[in-house]
C-alpha cells in the first residue's frame, strides 16, 4: 500500500516508524516530514494545512491510505477532502474534529451528556468574563476557544493575572480568532493522565496511559511547553481507574458524539485529572498527542496499519491491539531558549544507539546534506525496558548520542512517576 502521513513533528516520526514495520506498507510519504523522517519515508514539501496540495498529491501518487496526524488539518477538513476522492483515512472528519477545535463545543457536550469535567462558563465579551472572574476563587483556568498550538490555556493565580489573560486572549488576539470566545473554569487538583484511544465510532480501545511533563524547568517550574518528556504507563492509572473512565468518560463521549451526528473515527485523546471526586476530563484532542505518541507506540506489539484501517472501516472490534507489559520513557531535547526565542540551523551530530532506543525527530531539517535544528523541540529520545527506572536510564544515556550546540533538556523526567511506584 502507498501511505501518506500528514505532519512533520515527533508524533509523525513515531507514526511513520511504526507504520514502516507493517508488511502491508510499501511506499510511505510524509507531508512535509522532517530531517529524521526522511530516513524512513519520502518527505514532500507540502504544508500540513495545504488541503488542496495534499489532495492533488494523493491523486497523482496513487495513495491508498492517509494518516492525518495534526489538529489543524483535521479541523480544516483534510479527511473530508481525501474521502471525497475515495481515499481512506485515519482521523476524524471536520464535524468530529470540533471536539478539539472548539473548547466551547467540548465543554457544552460534556455538560449536556453528564460527562465529568470542571465547572465552567463561556464568554464572548471580555468585560463580562472579568466581572465573573472577580467574584470567583483562584487559581482559575482560562482557555481560548479554538486551536492555539497547545498554548491557549492559562492558569491564573490571582485576579490581576486572570484579567491580563482575558485581555491578551480576547482583546490583543494573541491566538487570533481562537480567542473570540473563552472558557473560564474551576481549577481541578489531582494527578494528570493522558489516555489515547483508538475508536471507530462504536468500539473504544484505550492505549497505554502516559504522563506528560509540560513545564520547561525541572520540578515542573517555568513556562508551559508542548511537552518536555513523557513516560508510559502512568502509575496513577490503575485498573480500577481505567474501568471507571471507560464507563463514565470514554464510552459516553463516543455515544454523545454519535447522538450529535458527529461520529468520531481515529484517535481520541483524553486529558484527565484524577480528582478526589473521581476522574474528570481536562481536555479532548482529536488526534495522537505529542510527545505521548513517542512512548505509547513503541509499546504497541500489533500492526499499527491494520488497526488504523480497521478504525477507518468500522471493524475495530475485530482488530488485534496488544501492548507490551513493559515501560517507555521519552526525553525531549530542545533548543536552549525554547519556548521563547532560540537559534535554528545548528548542526546535529548523531551516534549509533543502544538496543530498544530511538530518536524521534521533531524540529530537524536537512540542509546541504547535513542535519540541523529547525525548531524548539528538536527531538524525543525514547527507550523501552521491562521497568520505568530502566527505560529512563536508557533514554537519558541515549541523549548523549544526539548532540547540538544549544541543547537543553529537563533532568527529572519520570521522577514523579518513580516516586509513586516506590510508594
URFENBEL-V511931 format. One record per residue. SS is DSSP state (~ for helix, > for strand, _ for the rest). PHI is phi in degrees with one decimal (none if undefined). NEAR is the number of other ideal C-beta (glycine too) atoms within 10 Angstrom. Layout:
SS;PHI;NEAR, SS;PHI;NEAR
//
This chain:
_;none;16, _;-90.0;15, >;-118.3;25, >;-121.4;26, >;-111.0;25, >;-91.4;32, >;129.1;27, _;-152.2;29, _;-114.5;26, ~;-64.7;31, ~;-59.1;25, ~;-65.7;30, ~;-63.8;33, ~;-63.2;30, ~;-67.4;30, ~;-59.8;28, ~;-59.8;22, ~;-71.7;21, ~;-62.8;24, _;-65.7;15, _;-83.8;12, _;-80.5;19, _;-65.4;8, _;-81.5;13, _;-82.4;20, _;-98.1;10, _;-95.0;14, >;-116.6;23, >;-111.3;21, >;-120.7;27, >;-119.6;26, >;-93.2;17, _;73.4;28, _;-156.2;27, _;-61.4;24, _;-83.2;29, ~;-60.7;28, ~;-59.0;18, ~;-78.2;14, _;-124.5;16, _;-151.6;24, >;-86.5;14, >;-83.0;21, >;-124.6;15, _;-75.5;10, _;-120.0;20, _;-61.8;14, _;-64.5;25, _;-100.2;14, _;-86.6;18, ~;-61.4;20, ~;-61.7;9, ~;-64.4;15, ~;-63.5;25, ~;-63.0;18, ~;-63.7;13, ~;-63.9;16, ~;-60.2;23, ~;-62.6;13, ~;-84.1;8, _;-122.8;13, _;50.1;10, _;-71.8;22, _;-95.3;16, >;-152.5;21, >;-124.8;27, >;-116.3;26, >;-97.2;31, _;-93.3;28, _;-81.7;23, ~;-68.4;22, ~;-55.7;18, ~;-63.9;26, ~;-65.8;29, ~;-66.0;21, ~;-76.1;20, _;96.9;17, ~;-61.5;27, ~;-65.0;28, ~;-59.3;16, ~;-66.2;20, ~;-73.1;26, ~;-60.5;15, ~;-64.9;10, _;-104.7;11, _;85.7;8, _;-100.7;19, >;-70.6;16, >;-133.1;26, >;-99.1;28, _;138.9;28, _;-76.7;28, _;-75.8;23, ~;-62.9;18, ~;-61.7;16, ~;-85.6;24, ~;-66.2;29, ~;-59.8;23, ~;-60.0;25, ~;-103.2;22, ~;-64.9;20, _;-137.8;19, ~;-69.0;26, ~;-62.4;19, ~;-59.7;16, ~;-66.3;23, ~;-66.5;24, ~;-66.0;14, ~;-61.9;23, ~;-64.0;21, ~;-65.1;12, ~;-62.4;11, _;-107.9;14, _;55.9;10, _;-92.7;20, _;-61.5;18, >;-155.8;22, _;-70.0;18, _;-63.4;11, >;-156.9;17, >;-139.6;15, >;-110.9;16, >;-134.8;21, _;-117.2;12, _;-132.1;12, ~;-63.0;16, ~;-67.8;10, ~;-65.2;13, ~;-63.1;25, ~;-64.0;18, ~;-62.6;11, ~;-67.7;15, ~;-63.2;21, ~;-60.5;10, _;-87.7;6, _;-96.3;14, _;-110.3;8, _;-128.8;13, _;-64.5;14, >;-133.5;21, >;-104.2;19, >;-121.5;25, >;-125.2;26, >;-66.6;26, _;-64.4;26, _;-96.5;20, _;-66.9;22, _;-148.1;17, _;54.7;11, _;74.2;17, _;-116.7;14, _;-89.3;20, >;-119.2;18, >;-123.3;20, >;-99.9;15, >;-91.6;20, _;-83.6;11, _;-149.9;10, ~;-63.9;14, ~;-61.6;9, ~;-63.8;16, ~;-65.7;25, ~;-62.5;17, ~;-63.2;14, ~;-64.2;25, ~;-61.2;25, ~;-62.5;14, ~;-62.4;16, ~;-78.0;25, ~;-90.9;24, ~;-102.5;10, _;-77.3;10, _;55.5;13, _;-63.5;16, _;-110.5;20, ~;64.0;11, ~;-64.3;11, ~;-60.4;21, ~;-98.4;22, _;-63.9;15, _;-127.1;20, >;-131.3;27, >;-110.9;23, >;-110.5;24, >;-135.6;20, >;-66.2;15, _;-86.3;15, _;-94.2;19, _;-123.6;9, _;135.3;15, >;-65.4;18, >;-95.2;15, >;-136.5;24, >;-107.1;26, >;-128.9;27, >;-91.0;23, >;-128.8;20, >;-76.6;22, >;-150.9;23, _;-108.9;22, _;91.6;19, _;-126.1;14, _;-97.1;19, >;-120.9;19, >;-121.5;17, >;-68.0;19, _;-91.6;24, _;-62.4;24, _;-70.0;24, >;-145.8;26, >;-128.6;25, >;-95.0;23, _;-129.4;24, _;-82.6;16, >;-75.1;15, >;-72.7;20, >;-106.2;13, _;-56.3;15, _;72.5;11, _;55.4;13, >;-114.6;9, >;84.2;14, >;-69.7;12, >;-73.4;15, _;-127.4;22, _;-76.3;22, _;127.9;24, _;-102.5;30, >;161.4;28, >;-145.3;28, >;-134.1;28, >;-148.0;32, _;-78.1;24, _;-81.2;25, _;-66.3;20, _;-77.1;17, _;-92.4;23, _;-79.5;12, ~;-59.9;7, ~;-66.7;8, ~;-65.6;19, ~;-60.8;17, ~;-64.5;10, ~;-65.0;16, ~;-65.4;25, ~;-61.5;15, ~;-76.1;10, ~;-101.9;17, ~;-126.2;23, ~;-64.2;22, ~;-63.5;14, ~;-59.0;17, ~;-67.9;24, ~;-62.2;21, ~;-66.3;15, ~;-65.1;18, ~;-64.7;24, ~;-62.8;14, ~;-63.5;12, _;-86.8;17, _;72.8;8, _;-129.6;19, _;-51.6;18, _;-100.4;27, _;-125.9;24, >;138.4;28, >;-110.6;26, >;-104.8;26, >;-97.2;23, >;-108.7;22, >;-91.0;17, >;-115.8;26, >;-119.5;20, >;-89.3;21, >;-84.0;14, _;-59.3;7, _;-100.1;9, >;108.8;14, >;-66.1;21, >;-133.7;21, >;-83.8;23, >;-86.9;18, >;-158.3;19, >;-110.7;24, >;-121.0;22, _;-93.7;25, _;-162.3;27, _;-59.4;26, _;-82.0;24, _;-135.7;29, _;-103.5;28, _;-60.9;29, ~;-58.0;29, ~;-69.7;35, ~;-110.2;31, ~;-77.7;27, ~;-66.6;24, ~;-61.9;26, ~;-91.4;20, >;-76.0;17, _;-95.8;10, _;-87.9;14, _;-78.7;20, ~;-61.9;22, ~;-63.8;22, ~;-59.1;15, ~;-65.1;23, ~;-64.6;27, ~;-65.6;20, ~;-62.9;22, ~;-63.4;24, ~;-67.8;21, ~;-83.0;13, _;81.0;14, _;-118.9;13, ~;-60.4;22, ~;-59.5;10, ~;-95.8;9, _;-83.8;19, _;-90.2;10, _;-131.8;19, _;-122.7;9, >;-119.2;17, _;-64.6;14, _;-85.1;10, _;-82.6;18, >;-131.0;25, >;-137.6;27, >;-137.7;30, >;-127.3;35, >;-109.2;27, >;-83.5;30, >;-99.2;24, >;-121.2;26, >;-82.4;23, _;-56.5;13, _;109.8;13, _;-60.7;21, _;-92.9;19, _;-96.8;8, _;-83.0;8, _;-155.9;18, _;-83.2;12, _;-120.5;14, _;78.1;10, _;-88.8;15, >;-66.2;12, _;-109.5;22, >;-112.8;10, >;-121.3;14, _;-119.1;9, _;-57.6;6, _;-100.7;17, _;-75.2;10, _;-63.8;8, _;63.0;18, >;-122.2;20, >;-154.8;20, >;-106.5;24, >;-93.4;29, >;-75.0;29, _;-121.5;32, _;-101.4;24, >;-130.6;25, >;-148.8;22, >;-98.8;16, >;-131.5;13, _;54.4;5, _;80.6;5, >;-110.2;12, >;-85.1;21, >;-132.8;18, >;-75.4;28, _;-139.9;20, _;-156.7;21, _;-73.8;22, >;-90.8;23, >;-84.0;33, >;-163.1;33, >;-116.7;32, >;-92.1;27, >;-118.7;31, >;-139.8;27, >;-117.5;21, >;-164.8;19, _;-62.4;12, _;-126.9;12, ~;-64.7;23, ~;-58.9;16, ~;-67.8;16, ~;-62.9;27, ~;-64.3;25, ~;-61.1;15, ~;-67.6;21, ~;-65.1;27, ~;-65.2;18, ~;-63.1;14, ~;-70.2;21, ~;-61.8;18, ~;-72.7;9, ~;-90.1;15, >;-130.8;24, >;-120.4;13, _;-155.4;20, _;-60.5;11, _;-108.7;15, >;-68.7;17, >;-137.4;16, _;-154.3;19, _;-73.5;23, _;-100.7;10, _;-122.2;15, _;-59.8;23, _;82.4;26, ~;-67.2;15, ~;-63.5;17, ~;-66.3;24, ~;-62.6;15, ~;-63.9;10, ~;-64.9;14, ~;-63.9;13, ~;-77.3;8, _;79.9;5
//
